[in-house]
């Protein structure tokens, strides 16, 4: 009977989830970047 350590597997799963979240956030920022920039410039000009 061998007992395997699953710490490495859990770490790999967390790393994969974090990578997928990072790709999603970058895609959203690229898609909405121009809209955010125009909103911030409008706010800046009104100040």
Secondary structure, DSSP 8 states (H G I E B T S, - for coil): ------HHHHHHHHHHHHHHHHHHHHHHHHHHHHHHHHHHHHHHHH-
